[in-house]
């Protein structure tokens, strides 16, 4: 049986919101039309996907399984659409994503030296967008950091690097040569997407390193960062101290699992062979 991607996209919208009205608004559909699409999908699959009454909507066991499978499937379809449109424009473009602190330059140079027909563009990715950028085809490949949702994504380990803690310059531990996680046990760790209150009273979510460092400098908490990120963000009001027993931060190359592109595999090889910092603290994992 072939799945109708339009109906599948409608189901995902309902599964994400658990509300037919909000899902219909998101899809720019009338609610009755959305309900008919879901019912048609359930008939096609031969099983209920949603339990619904006048007050609530929830996923059945079959619905939960379809939701888990549908998200990467829709992303793969979107990625294919982007690549086809790019090819139709006659552009031999290869798009590389990277996280803060990771330098893709050596891999890009090695790749373009072997494949001068390609123009390589690079895009910086935040923590909360790395999976989506890969699955939807916004990038062909990306240098990522954990944690990462591996569904429909293939990962190639490149290297690991030590972590340092970012402390306000006037923190009692800021003059330490090294620290352990035990010595930091009483501190408040700032996390990605954590809601915090801004100076104007509004609530915001921390997405990037710059935002988190502002809150560190203001004394609202601490963060652990890969060494390369600390070298990228130097500021007088924040001190970085190595944490000797912190788990190393791993850098990986990621791309959509179903891809079978010659250019993609050539870039993976270039990234694996690209020279890196020879510092003894940098741990090769390949």
N, C-alpha and C positions, 0 to 999 in steps of 0.2 A: 504494500500500500504506500502510495506517495503522500507525504504530508503537505498540506497547503500552508505555505509560509505566511500568508496573510492571516489565516485563522490561528496559526501558531503564535504569531506576534500579538494577536488579540488576547490569546490565553495568557501569555507571559505578562501582559499589562495587568490583567486581572489578578494573576498569581502574585505579582509584586505589590499591588495596592490592597488586595483583598476587599475591593470595593468596585462594583460595576460602574457607579456614577463617575468616580475619579478616573477609572481606566478609560471610559468612553470619552471623557473630556481630553485626556492625554492623547487619545488616538484620533480625535476630531470626528467621532462617530456618535450617532444617536444611540442611546442605551438599548432600545429594543433591537437594533441592528447588531450590536455587540453580543447581546444574549443569544440571538439566532446563530451567530458565528460559533460561539462556544458550544451550543447544542449540536450544531452540525459536526464539529470536531469530535464531540463525545460519541455521536452516532458512527462516525468514520472509524474511531478506535474501538468502539464496542464496549465502552466503560465510562462511568461517571468520573469526571475530573475534579468537580467542585461539589462540596456540600453547602447549600445555601438555603437560608430562610429569610424572613423579612428583616431580621436584625443583623445577620452576620454572613460572611463567606469564609470558607476554609477549604483547604486542599485535601482531597482523598489521597490514599496511598499511591494510586495511579497518577494523580495530579502532581504529587511531589516528585515522582520519578520523571514525569514529562517535563516539569519545570527545570529539574537539574540537567536534563539532556537538551532542552530547547534553547537555553541561553547561549551555550557555545555554538549550537547549530545556526542560530540566527546571526551570531557574530561572524561565523565563517561565510555565510551567504553575503553579508554586507562587505566583508573583506574581498570576496570574489568580485563583487560589483565594482568596488573601487579600483581593483587591479585591471579589470577589463576596460574601464573608462580611461585609465591611465594609458593602457596599450593603444586604445583607439585614437588617443591624441598623438601617438607616435613618439612618446617621451620615454626614453630609457632611463627612468629615474629609479633610484634605490634609496629608501628612506630608513634611516637608522635612529632609533630612540636611545636615550641614555639618561641615567640618574645623576644627580649632583655628585661631583667628586670623581666620577668615572670619565676618563678621557678616551674617546673613540678614535682620536686622530691617527694613531699608528695603524690600526686595523683598516681605517678608511684609505689611508695612503697605499697600503699593501694591496688592497682590493682594487683601487682605481689604476694602480700600475699594471696589474694583470688584466684588467677589464676597462680600458679607456673609453669604451663606448657608453659606459654608464656615468650619469651625473648623480652624485651622492648628496642628499640633504640630511641634516641632523636636527633632531628635535629633543629638547630637554623634557623629561617626564617627571611628574610628581609621583609620590608613593601610591596615591589612590587612583591613578589613571594608567599604570603600566600594563595591567592585564587587558583592559579595554582597548588600548591603543594597538596591542598586538592582535587581539581577536577580531577587531573590526577592520584591520588593514590600514589604519592610519600610519603605521610603520611596518616595514618589512621584517625588521629584526630589532631587538633592543637589548642594551646592557642593563640588567635589572639587579635588584637586591631583594633578599628575602625580608619579610614573608611575601609570597606570591601564590595566588591560586593557580595550580598547575593544570586545571581542567582544560583540555584542548591545546595546551602549550607544552612545547618540548624545551627542556633546559640543558644547556651545556656549561658545566662549571669552568670558570676561568681562573680565579684566584680568590684568596681571602686576605683580609687585613685586620689589624687590631683595632679595638675600640677605645675611645677616650671619653671621659665624662666632661660635659660643659658645665661650668660652675660660674656664678657671679664672681667678679674679681675680688669682692670683699667677703667672700664665703670663708668660714674658718678652715676648710680643707683645701682652699685654692693654692696654698704654698706647698702642698705635698708633692713629692717627686713621683709617687705612684699611689694608687688606691686599690682596694678590693671591693667587691660587691657587698661584702659584709659591712664595711665601713660606710657604705652609702645606703644601708638598709632603712634608715629613718627618713630618707629624703623623699620628696614628692617627685615622681617621674612624670614628665609631660609626654603625652602620647599623641600620635597622628590622629586627626579627626576628633580629638578631645574638645568638648565645648568649654570655652573660657569666656570670661566677661572682660570686654574691652574697657578702656578708660571712659568711653561715653556711655557705659552701662549696657551696651548691646552685646548679645552673645554671638560668638563666632567660633568656627572650628579650625584648628591648627592643621594646615595642609602642607606647608613648606618649612624648610630649615630656617629660613630668615625669620618667619613668624615665631617659631619656637625659641630662637635665640633672643628675640626681643623679650619674651617672658622669662627666660633664664636671667638675662641682664637685670630685669626688674625684681628678681628674687622670688618669682612665683614657682620655681621648680628647677629640675635638672634634666638633662638628656644625655644618652649615650650616642656617640657618633663614630662612624668609620674614620680612620686617620686621614684619608684623602679629603673628606668633607671638612675636617677641622683646618686643613691647610688652605682650603678654598675660602673659608669664612674666618678671617682674622679680625678681631675687634678688641679695643682696649678694656672694655667692660666685661669681657668673658674670658675665662681661663680654661684651658684644656689639660686634663691630667689623665695619663694612661691608667686603665683599669686592668690589672694583671690577670684576673681570672674571668673576665668577661668573654663570652663566646665570640669568636672572630666573626666579622661581617663578610659574607660571601657574595662575590660578584659573579653573575651568570649571564650567558647569552641566551635569549629567549626568542622563539618564533612559533607561529601557529603549527600545530602538530601535523596537519594534513598537507602542508606545503611540500612541493617537490620541484623547487626551482633551482636551476643550475647556478644562477647568480646568488641565491640564498646560501647554498652549500659552499660556494666559493668564498662568501664573506665569513662564514663560520670558520673555514680553514684559515683565512687571513687573520681573524681575531685570535685563534689559537696560536698562531705563529708570531703575532705581533710582539715586539719587545716591550718589556714592562720594567718598572722600577726594580733595580737589583738589590734594594734594601733587604737585609736579612729578615726583617720582621714581616715582609710580604711573603705569604705562604702560597706557593703554587699548589693547585689541587688537580692539575691535569696530568 
